[in-house]
Amino acid sequence: MAADPVFVLCNGRSGSTLLRFLLDAHPDLACPPETNLPTLCAQLATVWSLIEGAPLSANRGDEPPEVPEAAIAGVRATMDRMVGSYLARRGKKRYCDKSLGTARFAPLLTRVYPEARFVCVYRHPMDVIASGAEACPWGLNGYGFDPYIAATPGNVVTALASFWTDNTQVTLAAEEQLADKCFRLRYEDLVADPEAAAAGVFQFLGVAAAPGVSQRCFSAERERFGPADYKIWYTSEVSAGSVGRGWSVPAGLIAPQLLAVMNELAGKLGYRPVDEEWGTSEPPADLRVAVPAALRETGGGAVDGAAVNGPAVTDGDMIVADRQGTSVASAAAGAAPGMPVSRTAARRAEDGAAAAAVSGTPRTRRLGEQLRAGLAAARDRESARRWGAHGSETFVVVAVTQDAARRAEYWRVDLGSATVTLTTRHAQEESDWDIIGSAAAWDQVLDRTVNLSVALRSCDLRYCDNNQTTPLAADTRMAVIGELLGLTAWQ
């Protein structure tokens, strides 16, 4: 093996396979699928230490407290012999290794290869949670998830949040300890400008620039054996389409203590914190934020103003998270945390002015038309009598779109005045409750291809209130939206 190998420090679902493709597409670098070579180094170090008579760890399988130089030399010789033939076969000069869980072996690897370099890969925690759940639809397994879901078998979100937090802590610790040997790369930076990101990595590694590598990396000669991201084989270009997918993850399922640690780590990495507004309106244009100067200088501290949501309380099938950061329960579907309510005349005036500025044909015009038609029909049927006090409420239906100019569309439904208005996000600050989802999810519900309760239960649609109501109120409100959309009689 060359004297200066490259090790990628990453956790599962962080975009590391894409980085592996980029590294392997460089003419001088060879990066095979996951080899678990760092783990093998630690195992060899334990064996060599035993042979050398050095003390071993009290816990079987842990790295010895002190690895003698003879053991280090033995590990180096074994690795060089094993990897040397691979480099020769590939016609490459420098070995790169992308294996999950490498961060905990970084100190040992620097002893084996003092000139080694490390690329530390990070991704926003909520996107990792969403990606992990998508990759394991029938139960978390693989990617290092198993011990976490075993600890919290009834809560996938908490399991994956713990997974991200633990792995990020280890990677950041390695980065801080070996600062001069590490290069930080966020997934969001990589997909936003893959050429620039790759150029930065190559410059850090001291190899020649490789313009066009983000297109060449998807060529057919990439090695397909070994573990990898299952989606990479049917990918032909770098896309930022997965960024922000975690906006639909119900953050209220993460316990306050865990969420506080997660947000602290996210702040160090320059990520938007998961606060009381998470998932309640249109997603942010960028998950990245400026890292406070104090964090850049000291490497510690929390993001100013980061709020912490409370844990969800479940009852039946529905999780309803409020817009002030705590959670209540009902028995119909899934929801997410939301926003604090502010009822000021100034805000209403600002909302009216902003609504007047909305122009063009709305992407979700069909949704608005159905709400108007349903409201007219409901008045004819005197539905307000069945809805009781909720029959005079105002709520906002939010449809998240892919249009960069209008990332979400807001339909304010005033049951009391029987009006439906295309408005802005400020309307949420005046509403009694909201329901939010993607434009595609609303289309599926309107087309009857997805049941409303199924959409709510899976958080494709989310009901948000201000935590001032009862579970029965949530059920009644879902009856209201169902009747307005013409989905059921709700007798």
Backbone torsions as a table, in degrees:
resi	resn	phi	psi	omega
1	MET	NA	145.6	176.3
2	ALA	-62.3	159.8	-175.0
3	ALA	-70.0	-18.4	-175.2
4	ASP	-125.9	67.6	178.3
5	PRO	-67.2	167.4	179.6
6	VAL	-117.5	131.6	177.7
7	PHE	-120.3	130.0	177.6
8	VAL	-92.3	123.0	177.3
9	LEU	-98.1	116.1	-172.2
10	CYS	-157.3	167.0	169.1
11	ASN	-119.3	168.3	-179.4
12	GLY	-61.4	148.3	177.9
13	ARG	65.6	29.4	-179.2
14	SER	-105.0	-0.3	-177.0
15	GLY	90.7	14.8	-175.2
16	SER	-70.2	-27.8	178.2
17	THR	-67.0	-36.2	174.9
18	LEU	-62.1	-42.9	176.8
19	LEU	-62.9	-39.8	178.2
20	ARG	-58.9	-41.7	177.7
21	PHE	-62.3	-42.1	179.7
22	LEU	-64.5	-43.7	178.4
23	LEU	-62.7	-45.0	-175.7
24	ASP	-69.8	-21.9	179.1
25	ALA	-79.1	-11.0	176.6
26	HIS	-73.4	139.5	-175.7
27	PRO	-62.6	-20.8	-177.4
28	ASP	-103.4	-9.4	-171.8
29	LEU	-112.4	138.9	176.7
30	ALA	-121.3	119.7	-178.3
31	CYS	-130.7	98.2	-178.6
32	PRO	-75.3	172.7	170.6
33	PRO	-59.2	174.4	-172.9
34	GLU	-56.6	122.6	-177.9
35	THR	-103.6	-19.4	-171.3
36	ASN	59.3	27.4	179.0
37	LEU	-59.3	-41.0	178.3
38	PRO	-59.2	-39.0	176.8
39	THR	-63.2	-40.6	177.4
40	LEU	-62.0	-39.1	176.8
41	CYS	-58.2	-44.8	179.9
42	ALA	-64.7	-39.7	178.4
43	GLN	-65.1	-42.7	178.2
44	LEU	-64.8	-37.6	178.5
45	ALA	-61.9	-37.9	178.1
46	THR	-66.2	-44.4	179.7
47	VAL	-63.7	-47.4	-179.7
48	TRP	-63.2	-38.2	178.3
49	SER	-63.6	-40.0	177.6
50	LEU	-62.5	-43.7	179.5
51	ILE	-64.0	-36.3	-179.4
52	GLU	-79.9	-5.1	178.9
53	GLY	80.5	16.5	179.2
54	ALA	-79.8	153.7	179.2
55	PRO	-65.3	142.2	179.0
56	LEU	-101.9	169.0	179.0
57	SER	-68.9	151.5	178.0
58	ALA	-67.6	-26.7	179.2
59	ASN	-100.2	122.3	-179.3
60	ARG	-57.2	132.3	178.3
61	GLY	96.3	-18.1	178.7
62	ASP	-77.2	155.2	178.3
63	GLU	-63.8	139.1	179.0
64	PRO	-57.7	147.9	-179.3
65	PRO	-62.6	-33.1	177.6
66	GLU	-138.4	118.7	179.0
67	VAL	-98.2	115.9	-177.3
68	PRO	-65.2	159.4	-177.7
69	GLU	-61.8	-34.0	178.9
70	ALA	-62.5	-37.3	177.7
71	ALA	-68.1	-41.3	177.7
72	ILE	-60.0	-44.1	179.2
73	ALA	-63.4	-38.2	179.6
74	GLY	-66.8	-42.1	177.2
75	VAL	-62.6	-43.4	-179.0
76	ARG	-61.3	-44.1	-178.9
77	ALA	-63.4	-40.8	179.6
78	THR	-65.4	-45.0	-179.8
79	MET	-64.7	-43.4	-179.2
80	ASP	-60.4	-42.2	-178.5
81	ARG	-67.8	-40.1	-176.6
82	MET	-71.1	-43.7	-174.3
83	VAL	-85.1	-25.2	-178.6
84	GLY	-57.3	-42.5	-179.7
85	SER	-67.3	-32.7	178.2
86	TYR	-65.6	-44.9	178.6
87	LEU	-62.7	-40.4	179.8
88	ALA	-63.9	-42.3	179.8
89	ARG	-64.8	-36.9	-179.4
90	ARG	-82.7	-14.7	-176.5
91	GLY	69.1	32.5	-178.3
92	LYS	-112.6	165.0	-175.0
93	LYS	-104.5	-23.3	-169.7
94	ARG	-139.6	134.6	-175.3
95	TYR	-92.1	137.2	174.4
96	CYS	-123.5	139.8	-179.7
97	ASP	-125.4	127.3	177.6
98	LYS	-121.4	92.5	179.3
99	SER	-126.8	141.2	179.7
100	LEU	-67.3	144.3	176.5
101	GLY	79.3	15.3	-177.1
102	THR	-70.8	-26.0	-171.8
103	ALA	-56.0	-37.9	-176.8
104	ARG	-70.2	-13.8	178.8
105	PHE	-102.0	4.2	-175.2
106	ALA	-57.1	-44.3	179.0
107	PRO	-59.9	-41.0	178.0
108	LEU	-65.6	-41.5	-179.1
109	LEU	-63.2	-33.6	178.1
110	THR	-71.0	-24.7	174.5
111	ARG	-75.8	-40.5	178.8
112	VAL	-69.0	-40.9	-179.7
113	TYR	-131.1	88.2	-177.5
114	PRO	-57.7	-24.9	-178.9
115	GLU	-97.7	11.3	179.7
116	ALA	-63.6	152.5	177.2
117	ARG	-122.0	150.5	-175.5
118	PHE	-126.5	131.9	173.5
119	VAL	-108.3	115.6	-176.1
120	CYS	-96.4	115.6	-173.8
121	VAL	-104.5	131.8	179.5
122	TYR	-130.7	158.6	175.7
123	ARG	-148.1	150.1	-178.7
124	HIS	-55.1	136.2	-173.7
125	PRO	-58.8	-39.1	-176.7
126	MET	-70.2	-30.8	175.1
127	ASP	-71.4	-34.4	175.0
128	VAL	-64.6	-41.4	178.4
129	ILE	-61.4	-46.8	-179.9
130	ALA	-63.4	-42.0	-179.7
131	SER	-66.9	-39.6	179.0
132	GLY	-64.6	-42.4	178.4
133	ALA	-65.9	-37.8	178.6
134	GLU	-66.8	-38.1	-177.7
135	ALA	-71.8	-21.7	-176.6
136	CYS	-128.9	68.3	-174.3
137	PRO	-66.9	-20.4	-177.2
138	TRP	-106.7	18.9	179.0
139	GLY	126.8	137.0	-176.8
140	LEU	-64.9	127.4	172.4
141	ASN	-160.7	154.0	-177.4
142	GLY	75.0	179.7	178.5
143	TYR	60.2	6.3	-174.4
144	GLY	89.0	10.3	-176.7
145	PHE	-77.3	-26.9	-165.7
146	ASP	-51.7	-50.2	-178.2
147	PRO	-65.4	-24.5	-177.2
148	TYR	-77.8	-42.0	177.6
149	ILE	-71.9	-26.1	175.5
150	ALA	-66.5	-32.0	-179.2
151	ALA	-77.0	-33.1	179.2
152	THR	-132.8	70.5	-172.2
153	PRO	-62.5	-20.8	-178.5
154	GLY	-97.7	6.8	-173.2
155	ASN	-143.9	93.7	-179.3
156	VAL	-65.1	-37.7	-177.7
157	VAL	-63.4	-46.6	178.3
158	THR	-64.6	-40.3	179.7
159	ALA	-58.9	-46.8	-177.9
160	LEU	-74.2	-31.2	174.9
161	ALA	-64.8	-41.0	176.5
162	SER	-65.2	-40.7	177.3
163	PHE	-58.2	-48.6	-179.8
164	TRP	-63.4	-44.1	-176.7
165	THR	-63.1	-48.2	-179.3
166	ASP	-61.6	-47.6	-177.7
167	ASN	-67.8	-37.6	179.1
168	THR	-67.4	-39.0	177.0
169	GLN	-59.9	-43.7	-178.9
170	VAL	-66.9	-42.1	-179.5
171	THR	-66.7	-42.9	178.4
172	LEU	-64.4	-37.7	177.8
173	ALA	-62.7	-42.7	177.3
174	ALA	-64.0	-39.9	179.9
175	GLU	-64.4	-41.5	179.2
176	GLU	-68.6	-37.3	-179.3
177	GLN	-71.7	-33.8	-175.1
178	LEU	-119.9	46.1	-170.9
179	ALA	-54.4	-40.1	-176.6
180	ASP	-74.5	-9.4	-178.9
181	LYS	-108.4	1.3	-171.1
182	CYS	-116.4	147.0	175.6
183	PHE	-126.2	123.5	-179.4
184	ARG	-88.2	131.1	178.8
185	LEU	-135.4	118.3	175.9
186	ARG	-91.8	142.2	179.3
187	TYR	-56.2	-39.8	-178.3
188	GLU	-62.9	-37.3	176.6
189	ASP	-68.4	-37.4	-177.4
190	LEU	-64.4	-46.2	-176.6
191	VAL	-81.3	-23.0	178.7
192	ALA	-69.9	-38.6	179.5
193	ASP	-150.0	79.8	-174.2
194	PRO	-61.4	-34.1	-179.8
195	GLU	-66.0	-45.5	179.6
196	ALA	-66.4	-40.9	179.8
197	ALA	-63.9	-45.3	178.9
198	ALA	-63.2	-39.9	179.1
199	ALA	-61.2	-39.2	178.1
200	GLY	-64.5	-41.9	178.0
201	VAL	-63.6	-46.8	-177.7
202	PHE	-64.1	-38.0	177.6
203	GLN	-63.9	-42.4	178.1
204	PHE	-61.6	-38.0	-178.7
205	LEU	-79.5	-9.7	178.5
206	GLY	75.4	28.4	177.6
207	VAL	-109.1	166.1	-176.7
208	ALA	-66.0	152.4	174.7
209	ALA	-62.6	153.9	-178.6
210	ALA	-138.8	71.7	-179.9
211	PRO	-56.3	141.8	179.2
212	GLY	82.7	6.4	-175.9
213	VAL	-65.3	-27.2	-178.7
214	SER	-70.5	-18.0	173.1
215	GLN	-92.5	-41.3	-178.1
216	ARG	-67.0	-24.5	-173.6
217	CYS	-65.5	-16.7	-180.0
218	PHE	-96.9	16.0	178.6
219	SER	-67.4	161.3	-171.2
220	ALA	-68.0	-19.8	-173.9
221	GLU	-79.8	0.4	175.4
222	ARG	-60.2	134.4	-178.2
223	GLU	-66.1	134.5	-174.2
224	ARG	-107.3	-3.6	179.4
225	PHE	-83.3	158.1	177.4
226	GLY	88.3	163.6	-179.1
227	PRO	-63.8	147.7	178.1
228	ALA	-168.8	171.9	174.4
229	ASP	-63.4	126.0	-174.9
230	TYR	-64.8	-21.3	-176.4
231	LYS	-85.7	-14.5	-170.3
232	ILE	-66.8	-28.6	-173.4
233	TRP	-72.8	-17.7	178.3
234	TYR	-116.8	33.4	177.9
235	THR	-114.8	134.2	-177.6
236	SER	-117.1	-5.4	178.6
237	GLU	-158.0	158.5	177.1
238	VAL	-75.9	130.8	-177.7
239	SER	-133.6	145.5	175.9
240	ALA	-95.0	15.0	-175.0
241	GLY	-62.8	-23.5	-178.9
242	SER	-88.3	-8.8	179.9
243	VAL	-70.6	129.7	179.7
244	GLY	89.1	1.8	-179.7
245	ARG	-64.1	-24.5	179.4
246	GLY	-73.5	-1.2	178.2
247	TRP	-62.3	-23.5	-179.6
248	SER	-89.8	-4.2	-179.7
249	VAL	-72.9	129.2	180.0
250	PRO	-71.9	100.0	-176.1
251	ALA	-66.7	-20.5	179.3
252	GLY	-64.3	-13.0	178.2
253	LEU	-80.7	-7.7	179.7
254	ILE	-92.4	125.7	-178.4
255	ALA	-61.9	148.2	-175.5
256	PRO	-55.3	-43.3	-177.5
257	GLN	-63.8	-43.8	179.1
258	LEU	-66.5	-41.9	-179.5
259	LEU	-63.0	-36.8	178.7
260	ALA	-62.6	-43.6	178.6
261	VAL	-66.6	-43.1	179.9
262	MET	-60.3	-43.2	179.7
263	ASN	-67.7	-35.2	177.7
264	GLU	-62.9	-44.7	178.5
265	LEU	-66.1	-41.9	178.5
266	ALA	-59.9	-38.8	178.5
267	GLY	-63.1	-39.7	178.3
268	LYS	-62.8	-30.7	-177.2
269	LEU	-91.7	-0.7	179.3
270	GLY	79.4	37.3	179.3
271	TYR	-111.4	150.4	174.2
272	ARG	-61.4	132.9	178.9
273	PRO	-73.1	159.8	176.7
274	VAL	-92.7	98.1	-174.0
275	ASP	-114.3	-163.9	-174.4
276	GLU	-69.3	-12.6	179.5
277	GLU	-93.0	-3.1	-173.1
278	TRP	-61.6	124.0	173.6
279	GLY	76.2	12.0	-174.7
280	THR	-104.3	-8.7	-179.7
281	SER	-147.0	-159.7	179.0
282	GLU	-65.6	144.7	-179.8
283	PRO	-67.0	154.4	179.6
284	PRO	-66.6	154.3	178.1
285	ALA	-65.7	-25.1	-177.4
286	ASP	-149.9	133.1	176.8
287	LEU	-79.6	-9.8	-178.5
288	ARG	-90.7	142.6	176.4
289	VAL	-133.1	165.6	177.3
290	ALA	-68.7	136.3	177.1
291	VAL	-79.4	124.4	179.3
292	PRO	-54.8	145.0	-177.5
293	ALA	-56.3	-37.9	-178.7
294	ALA	-62.1	-36.3	179.1
295	LEU	-72.1	-37.7	179.9
296	ARG	-65.4	-32.7	-176.6
297	GLU	-84.6	-36.4	-174.1
298	THR	-108.6	-19.1	-179.0
299	GLY	75.4	15.3	-178.6
300	GLY	-140.3	-177.5	177.5
301	GLY	96.7	167.0	-179.6
302	ALA	-109.4	160.8	177.8
303	VAL	-70.1	130.5	179.4
304	ASP	-59.8	132.8	175.2
305	GLY	82.2	3.5	-179.1
306	ALA	-68.4	124.9	-179.8
307	ALA	-98.1	156.8	-176.9
308	VAL	-119.9	130.1	178.4
309	ASN	-85.6	153.2	177.2
310	GLY	-85.0	166.2	179.3
311	PRO	-72.6	153.5	180.0
312	ALA	-78.4	145.0	172.0
313	VAL	-108.9	122.2	-173.9
314	THR	-103.5	147.7	177.6
315	ASP	-151.6	105.0	-177.3
316	GLY	76.2	-129.8	-171.2
317	ASP	-104.3	-6.5	-169.4
318	MET	-116.1	136.5	171.7
319	ILE	-115.3	118.8	-178.2
320	VAL	-114.7	111.7	178.9
321	ALA	-100.3	137.7	-172.9
322	ASP	-87.3	175.1	-176.2
323	ARG	-92.5	18.2	175.1
324	GLN	-123.6	5.5	172.4
325	GLY	104.1	-4.3	175.9
326	THR	-111.2	177.8	-173.8
327	SER	-130.6	146.6	173.8
328	VAL	-128.3	175.0	-174.9
329	ALA	-125.1	155.4	173.1
330	SER	-147.6	-165.7	-172.2
331	ALA	-131.7	41.4	-179.4
332	ALA	-131.4	-44.0	-170.7
333	ALA	-164.8	-171.5	-175.9
334	GLY	-100.5	154.6	-179.1
335	ALA	-149.7	-176.9	-175.5
336	ALA	-139.0	164.8	178.6
337	PRO	-67.0	163.0	-176.0
338	GLY	-140.4	-146.3	-168.5
339	MET	-114.0	152.4	173.6
340	PRO	-69.4	150.8	-177.4
341	VAL	-92.3	133.3	176.9
342	SER	-131.9	117.4	-175.0
343	ARG	-114.2	84.5	-179.7
344	THR	-123.2	147.9	178.8
345	ALA	-63.4	-35.2	-179.8
346	ALA	-62.6	-41.8	-179.9
347	ARG	-66.7	-38.6	178.6
348	ARG	-62.5	-39.3	179.1
349	ALA	-66.4	-42.0	179.0
350	GLU	-63.8	-40.0	179.2
351	ASP	-62.9	-41.2	179.4
352	GLY	-63.6	-41.6	178.6
353	ALA	-65.4	-40.5	-179.9
354	ALA	-67.8	-38.6	179.8
355	ALA	-64.2	-35.6	179.6
356	ALA	-65.0	-24.5	-178.7
357	ALA	-81.1	-11.9	179.8
358	VAL	-69.0	126.8	-177.6
359	SER	-137.0	169.0	178.7
360	GLY	85.7	171.2	179.8
361	THR	-81.0	122.9	-178.9
362	PRO	-67.0	142.6	177.4
363	ARG	-60.3	-31.5	-175.5
364	THR	-108.2	37.0	179.4
365	ARG	-56.2	-38.2	179.7
366	ARG	-60.0	-39.6	178.5
367	LEU	-62.8	-46.1	179.3
368	GLY	-62.3	-41.6	179.4
369	GLU	-64.2	-39.3	179.3
370	GLN	-66.5	-39.1	178.2
371	LEU	-63.2	-41.1	178.7
372	ARG	-65.2	-46.0	179.9
373	ALA	-63.6	-41.7	179.7
374	GLY	-65.9	-36.8	179.3
375	LEU	-67.6	-40.3	177.5
376	ALA	-63.5	-44.2	179.7
377	ALA	-65.7	-37.1	-179.3
378	ALA	-64.9	-38.3	178.1
379	ARG	-65.6	-37.4	177.7
380	ASP	-64.0	-33.3	-179.6
381	ARG	-88.3	3.0	-178.2
382	GLU	54.8	44.6	-179.7
383	SER	-65.9	-26.1	-178.5
384	ALA	-55.9	-29.5	179.1
385	ARG	-64.9	-39.8	179.0
386	ARG	-73.3	-30.8	-177.6
387	TRP	-77.5	-15.8	177.8
388	GLY	62.9	-136.8	-178.0
389	ALA	-62.7	-24.0	-179.7
390	HIS	-74.1	-11.2	-178.3
391	GLY	-71.3	-8.3	177.7
392	SER	-112.3	10.2	-176.6
393	GLU	-79.3	167.0	173.6
394	THR	-119.3	132.2	176.5
395	PHE	-136.6	163.5	-177.6
396	VAL	-120.5	128.4	173.5
397	VAL	-98.6	118.1	-175.8
398	VAL	-107.5	129.1	177.5
399	ALA	-119.9	112.7	179.8
400	VAL	-79.9	128.7	-177.4
401	THR	-115.0	172.8	176.8
402	GLN	-96.4	5.8	-178.9
403	ASP	-79.2	117.3	-178.5
404	ALA	-62.5	-31.2	-179.4
405	ALA	-75.4	-27.2	179.2
406	ARG	-142.2	88.0	-172.0
407	ARG	-69.4	-20.0	176.5
408	ALA	-152.3	153.2	175.5
409	GLU	-119.7	140.0	-171.7
410	TYR	-120.8	120.3	177.0
411	TRP	-108.9	112.6	178.5
412	ARG	-90.0	122.4	-179.6
413	VAL	-109.2	114.5	177.7
414	ASP	-103.6	102.5	-177.0
415	LEU	-66.7	-33.6	-178.1
416	GLY	-65.4	-43.9	-179.1
417	SER	-96.6	-0.5	178.3
418	ALA	57.7	48.9	178.9
419	THR	-126.4	149.2	174.6
420	VAL	-127.9	122.6	-173.0
421	THR	-130.0	134.0	170.9
422	LEU	-75.8	122.0	-171.0
423	THR	-136.1	-149.5	-178.1
424	THR	-128.5	177.3	-176.5
425	ARG	-64.7	-20.4	178.7
426	HIS	-61.4	-24.7	-179.7
427	ALA	-61.6	-26.7	179.6
428	GLN	-64.5	-27.1	-179.3
429	GLU	-74.1	-14.5	-179.3
430	GLU	-107.4	-8.5	-171.9
431	SER	-83.2	161.2	174.8
432	ASP	-81.9	-31.0	177.6
433	TRP	-162.5	165.3	-177.7
434	ASP	-138.3	159.6	171.3
435	ILE	-139.3	127.6	-170.4
436	ILE	-128.5	144.5	175.6
437	GLY	-170.8	175.3	178.7
438	SER	-74.2	157.1	176.1
439	ALA	-59.1	-37.3	178.8
440	ALA	-63.5	-40.4	178.9
441	ALA	-64.4	-40.4	178.1
442	TRP	-64.5	-40.2	177.7
443	ASP	-60.5	-42.0	-179.3
444	GLN	-64.6	-38.9	178.1
445	VAL	-67.1	-43.6	179.5
446	LEU	-65.5	-33.3	179.0
447	ASP	-78.7	-5.8	-177.5
448	ARG	67.6	18.9	176.5
449	THR	-86.3	-17.0	175.1
450	VAL	-132.3	129.4	178.2
451	ASN	-68.0	140.1	-178.5
452	LEU	-57.0	-44.3	-179.7
453	SER	-65.4	-36.0	177.1
454	VAL	-65.1	-42.6	179.1
455	ALA	-62.3	-38.5	178.1
456	LEU	-71.5	-41.9	-177.8
457	ARG	-64.1	-34.4	-179.2
458	SER	-88.7	1.2	-178.6
459	CYS	67.0	17.7	169.0
460	ASP	-67.8	-31.8	167.1
461	LEU	-120.8	144.9	-177.8
462	ARG	-132.7	132.4	177.4
463	TYR	-95.4	131.1	-179.4
464	CYS	-129.0	135.1	173.8
465	ASP	-135.6	-171.5	-174.0
466	ASN	-102.4	16.9	176.6
467	ASN	65.3	20.5	178.3
468	GLN	-108.5	11.2	-175.6
469	THR	-125.0	173.8	-177.9
470	THR	-99.6	165.3	174.7
471	PRO	-56.1	-33.9	178.6
472	LEU	-63.2	-34.5	178.8
473	ALA	-64.3	-40.8	178.8
474	ALA	-62.1	-41.2	178.6
475	ASP	-62.9	-43.5	179.7
476	THR	-63.3	-41.1	-179.5
477	ARG	-66.2	-36.8	175.5
478	MET	-67.9	-31.0	173.8
479	ALA	-64.9	-37.6	178.4
480	VAL	-62.0	-52.0	-177.3
481	ILE	-64.8	-37.8	178.0
482	GLY	-62.5	-42.1	-179.2
483	GLU	-69.7	-39.5	179.2
484	LEU	-64.6	-32.7	178.8
485	LEU	-84.8	-0.5	177.0
486	GLY	70.3	30.6	-174.1
487	LEU	-89.5	-26.7	-176.7
488	THR	-161.9	161.1	178.2
489	ALA	-74.4	-26.6	-178.7
490	TRP	51.4	49.1	179.6
491	GLN	-77.9	NA	NA
